[in-house]
Amino acid sequence: MSLVNTTVDLGTQAYERLRELIVHGRLAPGSRLIETEIADRLGLSRTPIRSALQRLMQEGYIADTGNGRQSRPYVSPLTKDDALELLFIVGEIEGLAAWRAAQLDTRPALVTELNAINSEMLAEASLGRPSRERLFQLDNRFHRSYVQAGAGPRLLVLNDSIKPQAERYIRLYIDALIDQITVSVDEHERIVNAIASGDPDKAQATVRTNWRNAAERLGGVIARAGELGSW
């Protein structure tokens, strides 16, 4: 393997590990990110760390109060405005996919799959101590199923570039509003029914509504807790 490829691979590794730390809250919103400290923590040199920080900054996970040699990167805060923007965009992208999915001849199989996932989600939410990680994975599977069924290649690229940026907010939603997950399950059921009916406009509208409602509910949590939050 060439030196260039090795550097790229290490940069990708650093990116993935840092992103996971940020998404799971192990690097809290507002935390300063110092290259030497991160390099020591991950057991990597500063070059791949620098590359990872630049990529994370481009994707919105990291912000910077300085520039050049005065760079002071930190984990982007969780804000109401950012939550609204990201989740509204996700709703538009996934709404288009649902619009297409509702017109597919194969939608009966998709509907069966969506109903099964939603039933699993309801069962998990009904437990005395539901698993937040399992709820996140089930929610992700639900939305991914109709997106993959209905989206064309360009829409998939858009979704795959935006949806990961919303993961912090989706996880926060599940953490902070776990007692309201059944509301999301009910909204999912409306999405399934709209797709099953073969009504593309209704399918698109129900997906938009699901994400906009989630954004508004989460926005209320962030407004009460503050931008950096205590989660």
N, C-alpha and C positions, 0 to 999 in steps of 0.2 A: 504494500500500500504506500502511495506517495505521501510526502509530508503535507501537501495541500489537502489531500483527502482525510488524513488523520486530524488535521486542524478543524476541518469542516465537521467531522464526526464528533469531535470533542465539543465543538460549539453547539451542535444539535443536542448532545447529551446535557450540556450545561443549561440550555434553554428549557428542555423538558423537565429537568429536575427543579429549576427555579420556578417555572410555571406551576408545577405541582405544589411547591411550598407556598406560593402566593394564593392559589385557588383554594387550598385546604386551610388557609389562615395561619400556617406556621411561620409565615412572614406577614405580619399584621399590616393592615392599611396604615400608611404613614411611616412605616419603618424605613430608616435610612439604609441604603445599600452601598456598602463599601467594598470595592473590588477585592482587596487583600483579605478581608474577613470572609467573603463569599468563597474565594479561591481555597482558603484553608478549610472551610466547612465542607466543600464538595470534593476536596482533594484534587483540584485542577489548577492549571496555571491561569494567569490573568488574561491571556489572549482569548481563550474560548469564553471566559466570563464576560469580557468586554463585548464580544460578538453577541452573546445571549442577551445582555442588557439592552443593546441597541435594538434587537429584534422585539424584545418585550416592550420597549418604549414605543416602537412603531405600532404595536398592537394594543396599546393603551393600558397595559398592566402596570407600567412604571411611568412616573412623571419626573421632571427634572427642574430644579429651581435655578440652576446655573447654566453655563455653557463652556465648551472647550475644556481648558485645564481646571476651570472652576465648577465643573459638573458635580451636581449633588443629587444623584438619582434616589428616589424613594418609591415605595409601593403606593400606587395610586389609591386615593381614598375611595370608599364606596359612597357615592352620592346619589341623591334622588334624581337629579337631572340626568346623570349617566345611566342609571337604571331605566328611566323612562325611554331615553333614546335607544339604548341597546334592545330592550324587550319589544319596543314598538317596531324596530327594524326587523327583528326576528319574526314578529307576527306578520309583517308584510311579506317576507320571503316565504315563510311556511304557508301563509295563506294562498299564495300563488301555486305552491305545490299541491295543496289540498284541492284547489280549483281544478287542477289537472287530474288528480287522483279520482275525483268524483265522476270523471268521464270514462274511466278505464273499464274495459270489459272484464278485467280481472278483479274488480273491486270487491266481489263477494269474499274472496280469499283474504283480501286486505282487511275487510270488516271483521272477519273471524279472528284474525291476528290481533287487531286493535282491541276488540272486546276481551280477549284473553289477557292481554297486558293490563287493561284497565281493571279487570277483576282481581288480578294479582295486586295491583296498587291499592285497591279498596281493602283487600284482605290484610295487607301489611299495615295500612293506616288504621285499621280497626283493632290492632293489637294494643295491649297495655303500654308497651314500650317499643313502638315501631322503629325499625332501623332507618336512619336518615340516609345512609349510603344506598340502601336498597331502594328507597323511595326515589332518590335521585336517578339511579340507574333505570328503574322502571319508567319514570317520566321521560327520560332521554330516549329509551327504546320506543315508547309510544309515538313521540313526535318524529323520530327518525324513520319509523316504518312508513308513514304516509309521505314523508318528504322523499325518501328513496323511491317510492312507487310512482310519485307524480312529477318530480322535478327532472328537468333536462340537465345536460352537463353544465351549462352556464349557471343555472340556478343552484345546482349542487356546490359549485365552486364558491358562489356568494355565501351560501349557507355555511359551508365549512370554514370560511374566513371570519364570519361574524359570530356564529353560535358559540365557539369556544370562549370568546371574550365575555359572553354572558354567563359563563359557568359560575363565577363567583356569586353573582346575583341569584341564580337559580338555587345554588346551595344555601345561600343566606335565607332565601324565601322558605325553603324546606325547614331549616333550623328554627327560624323565628315564628313561622306560621304553621308548624306541624299539626296543630289542632284544627287547622282549616283545610287540610289536604283533601278532605272529602268534597269540598267545594270545587277544587280542581278536577277531581274525579267526575263530578257531575258535568262540568264543562267539557271534559273529554268525551263523555257519553253523547253530548250534543254534536260534537265533531263527528263521531262515528255515525250517528244517525243521519247527519247531513251527507256524508260520503255515501252511505248505503242508499240514500234516496236518489242518488244520481243528480243532485242539484248542485252544480259547481259554485254558483254565487253564494248559496247558503253555506257550503263547506268553507269557502274562503272567509265569509263573515264570521263564522263560529270560531275559526282559528284566530282571526284578528282579535275577537272579543276575549278569548281565553288569555292571550298574551297581554292585552291592554289591561284587563282586570288584574292580572298578576302584577303588572308594573305599578298600578295604582295602589294595590294592597302593600306591596313591598316599599313603595315610596313613602307610605304612611309610617312604616316601621323605621325607615332610615331617618325620616323627619323627626320622629320622637327620640331616637337613640343618638342622633348626631352623625355627622359624616363618617368619622372614623369608627364609631360604634363601640360597643363593649362585647361584641360576639367573638 
